Amino acid sequence: MKTLFKSTLNYLEKIYHFSSFRGHSFWNIPIDSNSVVVDLGANLCDFSSEVKKRFECTVFPVEPNATLNPNDSYFLDSVDRLAITNGNGEVDFTISENSEASSLYSNLANLFGSTKTIKVKGMSLNEYLKFKEIEGSLSLLKVDIEGGEIDLLSKIPLKELELIDQMTVEFHSFLDPSLELEVIAIIDRISKSGFWVINCNHPYYDDVLFINKKLFKKYHLKCLDIFIMKIVYVIRGKMHELIGTHK
């Protein structure tokens, strides 16, 4: 049954123009060779590589503890080894035994065993975009920064949100349930700021997609894809809950 659900979802994602790479989903209609994508929490650059290969667009991976797969040498010299925070200056970064769990939040990194704490450069998102000379709209922002998304997205200025077409975010309340109320508040804040919200792994919050409603005017009827997929993800989550096949 789980295999059937997965194959059906993959089919629906394809016909309604959704892509999911490494557990991060986004609406691919607006993404093309002219797009600019920023990957916060790039880890091994798997997501960056897939987006680059698929759409041939400009991708900026950001990872404080950057290590790459041998096949991802394209990004070897272009990974920005820093942490996106709400300020500028050095910050403590805890290296976890699980490479995907290294974090500014030692309590999360320590869940998998930590090895050491290092100092890394911290930079606000606004300063980073200036640093990379990204002007105008950002096509896609992927956020998978092991708890750092709470501080970043709860305080990000609304004028900066307006410049982002899409965000695909992994909230880490599945590791720390005490974060769930903050996650819900952030989702509500961003929704009220002009974004359509799709929880792509309902009822969890580890694959939440925010689509700026300004895209609706540009793509008109194609926005029906978004509405249909929102319903599909909710139904899938409910069915998995009922038969006990969800993670």
N, C-alpha and C positions, 0 to 999 in steps of 0.2 A: 504493500500500500504506500509506504514511504517513497519507494522508487517511482510509483505512478504519480504521486503528488509532485515530485521533483521534475519529472519529465514534462508534466502538464504545465507547471510554472515556467519552465524554460521556454516552452512553446509560446505561452502567453506573453512573456517578456519580449520575445523576439518580434511578434507581430504588433505589439504595442510600443516598440522602440525603447525598451529598457535594457540596460546592461548591468551586470553585476560582476565585478572583479574583486577577488579576495574578500568577499563579504561586504563590499561597498557598492550600493546600487545608485544609479542615476539615469536620468532621461537623456537618451543619446541623440535625439533629433537636433538639438542646438549645437552639438559638438562636431566640429570639422577641423580642417587643416589650419584655420585662422584662429582657433580657440587657444586660450591660455588656461592651464590647469596647475593648481598648486596642491602638492601632496604633503600635508603635515602629518608626521609620523610615518615616514616612508619605509622605515625598517630595511628590508632587503630590496626595496624598489620594485617589488612585483607589480603593485598597482600602477606605478608610474610607467613601467615597461609595457604593460598591457594597453594602457591608454595611448601611449606613444605609437605602438605598433598598429593599433586599430584605427586611430584617427589622424596620425601623422601631424599632431599638433605640438605646441610648445608646452613642455611639462617641467615644473620646478619641484624637485623632491627636497624635503627638509627633514633631517634626522640627526639629533644630537650625537647618537652613537652609531654612525653609519657604517654598515658592513654590507657588502654586495654579493649576490650570487655571481659565479664566474661568467654566466651568460649575459650579465647586465653591465658589461664593461662600458657601455655607452654612457652610463650615468656616473662612472667612477670619478670624474673630475668636476662634476656639476652638482653633486649633492651638497646642500648647504648644511653644515654641521653646527646647528644652533637650535635653540628652543624658542618657539613662539609663545610669548607671555604677554602680560598687560603692561610691561615696562621694558626698559632697556638697561642692560647690565648683566653681570655674571649671576648665575643661579646654580643651586645644587641639583645634580641629576644622579639618581640612583640606578646603577647597572644591575639588572636582574639576571638570574641564571636562565630565565626564559627571555630570549632576545626580543620578543614582542612585548614584554611587560616592563622594560626599563622606563622609568618615570620620574617626573618632578615630585611625585608623591611617593615617599618611601614606603608608606603603609601598603600601597598597591604593589610596588615592585617586590616587597618582602614576602608577599603571598606565595611567590615562586622561589624564594631564596635570593638574596642579594649578594653581590660580590664586592662592590665598592661604591663610593659616592665620588663623583668628579664635578669639577666646575665647568660649566659650558656658557657660551654667550647667549643671553636672552635678548629678544627683540620683539617689539609689538608687531602685530599683523600690518598695521598701517605703515610702519617704518620698513618692514620687509618688502612690501609692494613697491615702495619708493626705491629701495635698494636694488630691486630687480627691474626697475623702470617699467613697471606694469601700470599702464594708464587706461582709463576707461573701465569697462566691466571685466570682472573676472569670471570666466566661463564656468569653472567648477572648482570648488574648494573641498578637498577631502580632509577630514579631521579625525585622526585616530591617535590621540596623544595621551593615552593611559591616565585619565582623570583630569588632565589639564584642560579638557574641553569645558569643564564646569566654570572655571575662572575666566577662560577666554570668552565664551559665548554669553555668560551672564553680564559681562561688562562691555562687550563690543559696542561701540557707538552706532546708533541707527544709521548715520550717514555712511558708515562703512558697509553695513549690511546691504544698503541700497545698491552698492556696486557689485554685489555678488549675484550671479545668475542662479547658481545651484550650490548647495552644500550637502555632502554625504557624510554623516557623523556617526561615529561609534561612541555612544555613551557607556561609561563603565559601571553603571549601577548593578550590573550582573555580578560584578566582583565585590561591590560594596553597596548593599541594599539601602544603606542610610542616605545615599545620594539620590534616591529616586524622586523625592519631593522637589529637589533642586532641578533635576532633569525635566520634570513636568513643568516647572515654572519657566525654565529656559525655552522649552518648546512652545509654551503659550506666548511668551514674549516675542519670539521670532515670528510666530503665526500672526500676531497682531501687528507686526511690522511690515506685513505685505507678502508673506510666504505661504504657499500651499504645502502642507505637511503630509508626508506619507511614511508610515512606519512599515518598512519593508520586511521586518521580522516580528510582527505583532505576535504576542503582547510584550515582547522585550523591547529594549531601546538601543540595541547594538548595531542597527542599520537603519538610521532615520534620514530620510531625504527631505530637504527643504528646497522648493522651487519658487523663485521670485515670480510673482504674478505679472510682472511687466512682460514676461515671455508670452503670456496668454494673448496679448494684443498682436504680437508678432507672428504667432503660429496658429492662431484662430482655432479651426476645427481639430487640429492635431492635439489640442488640450483635452479632448475627449479621452485620449490614451491615458492621461494622468488620472482622470476620474475613474476609469475602468480598473486600472491597476491598483488604485487605492482600495477599491472594493475587493479585488482579488486577493491582496495581501491580508486583509482582515479575515476573509473567509478561510484562507489557508491556515492562518494562525488558530482560528477557532476549531477547525477540523483536526489539526494536530493536537490541540488540547484534549479534544473529545476522545481520540483514539490513543493518546499517549505516545505519539511519535515525535513530538517537538523536543528540542534539546532541553 
